[in-house]
């Protein structure tokens, strides 16, 4: 974090902001693996590791971040559910058609490819997150 003569702070790609009171260093310990994950997450957000930690801690302390926070607004959840139902219906109809046409093996390969892709995406996401 860089402090200039005007009393504003400028960090990362974020714009300068007025600082209401001086900040003091605090001590917190992380393992090397934890710190590497924090640095990667901060870099992805164009922030310093200190900014990311401060933001996350303040968000959690003020109730703006946490397990009880919904990940999506209710109208988005409802839209996702409608899309899921439509896709499920279309997939079920196509599955039935393929089975009637004797294409069970092809259908099974498509299902396995989808499962493999999902696993790959989940693994990539867990590497990015941690």
Secondary structure by P-SEA (a helix, b strand, c coil): cccccccccccccccbbbbcbbbbbbbbbbcaaaaaaaaaaaaaacccaaaaaaaaaaaaaacccccccccccaaaaaaaaaaaaaaaaaaaaaaaaaaaacaaaaaaaaaaaaaaaaaaaaaaaaaaac
